[in-house]
Amino acid sequence: VCSSDLKKLLISTTALVVLAGAASAQDKVLNVLDWGGAYGESHKVAYNAPFEEKTGIKITVTDADNPATPIKAMVEAGNVTADVASVEYADAVRLCDEGALEQIDPAILSAGPGGEAAKDDFIEGAVTECFVATDVYSMVLAYDDSKFADAKPATPADFFDTAKFPGKRTMRKGAKFNLELALMADGVPAAEVYQVLGTPEGVDRAFKKLDSIKKDVIWWEAGAQPPQLLADGEVTMAYAFNGRIFNAAVGEGKPFKIIWDGQIYEMEGWVVPKGAPNKQNAMDYIAFSTEAPQLAKAAEQISYGPPRKSASGLVGNIAGKDQPMGPHLPTSPENLEKGLSSNLDFWVDHDGELSERFNAWLAG
């Protein structure tokens, strides 16, 4: 009997040791869902490597075309394997509303340089119930500098002036961004765009402005198209993602210039799926990666701006080049003041009707 009891005790003790070892191993891992490519590489350099070094936590990264999609599937299946994920702002809000994300206490975020609360150091909208922004990207106007020998385009109004600045334009095929741009080109201050666009008269005004260049527009659907259309000489001006134009201009030496006046910016950032197996590690990682020095380091790798005001001044040269990155970022103070923050709530309410009208207008 004693022997039997001893055997049971040994088995129980061994099981506890194994479980404790598993828990200890689990405590030192973090599973990240990311986008891959140059964007994912920027996270590896600025966030992952230094976080591993500081904490001893091993990061495993899985890439997805859009991390929001597997998050939703994981939570619905009750089999969550990701601890933290990079998603677009709109997806973060939607997933949070659906109860698919953990709430993030803003108190975990490091204070600003003056001791102010983190939320006051982030740009407006960058910290929400379930989301902390890591970067800001934007839709910008751009042109082929070799096509304009004398006067250079500099404003949204110039984009619509094909008499003064000849050539075809390219714009994203859709209502969002274009209606806002049209109103700014028609003289509406950025701060009043959504107020005007929220009225039938404002919508009519935007479409009337788009009418003025409709015959001169080549519509794009993939982000790689605008720089290619510029490079091929099919258009002289484009409305495109800033990172795509930056890569073509700085990375490939194309004679492209960005016009920051009229940029419309949006954010990407971290979320924690509901039921994340290493939730505390995820929160520690979010707090670490959104400190100003890390955000600045990421911005040196890719031309998306840090969402913390205090990080902008810390951004140095473009990685591998003797050239400052600051002027290429949507969040540089001189660029940000010329921009418009994309209004998520407006598009949640009006996307259906405005997209339907845009498609009808395009076909007409």
Secondary structure, DSSP 8 states (H G I E B T S, - for coil): -HHHHHHHHHHHHHHHHHHHHHHHHHTTEEEEEE--HHHHHHHIIIIIHHHHHHH--EEEEEE-SSTHHHHHHHHHHT----SEEEEEHHHHHHHHHTT-B----GGGS---TTS--HHHHB-TTSEETTEEEEEEEEEEEEEEGGG-SSS---SHHHHT-TTTS-S-EEEESSSTTHHHHHHHHTT--GGGHHHHHTSHHHHHHHHHHHHTTGGGEEEE-STTHHHHHHHTTS-SEEEEEHHHHHIIIIIS---EEEEEEEEEEEEEEEE-BTT-TTHHHHHHHHHHHTSHHHHHHHHHHSS-B-SBHHHHTT--B-TTSSSBSGGG-TTSHHHHTT-EE--HHHHHHHHHHHHHHHHHHHH-
